[in-house]
């Protein structure tokens, strides 16, 4: 069973370290596991890097309709093309 994270990736099939980064910590933070948390209204880019390759997702944090202090995040992800190595 594959596990996804907030940035939309599925697992880490190579078990190599992944470095997560946010373009603006006043909008959203990202944990070492890739969990994104909205902290302020705005748009942020979340980037994952591993073995010299990276991928990014745009996250929009907006106030919920119940009140300005409640936040929700929407993630826009490109559809990845998966390649399998045949040995």
Residue, then its C-alpha position, 0 to 999 in steps of 0.5 A: x500500500x502506497x502512502x501519499x503526503x501533502x505534496x502529493x508524492x507517493x512513498x519514496x521507493x528508493x528509500x533515499x533522503x528527501x529534503x522538503x522546503x517552502x518558499x514562504x514560512x509565513x504562508x505554510x511550513x513543511x515537515x521533514x516528512x512532507x506534511x504541509x501546514x498552512x499558517x497564513x493566507x497566500x500562495x507558496x511553493x513546496x519543493x522536494x529534493x532527492x538524489x539531485x532531482x526535485x519536484x514542486x507543488x503550488x499550495x494556496x492557503x485561504x481563510x475558511x468561510x467560517x472565519x478569517x482565523x481558520x485556514x485551509x490549503x489547496x494543492x495544485x499538482x501536475x500529473x507525474x509520468x511514472x517510469x519503471x525500470x525493467x531488470 
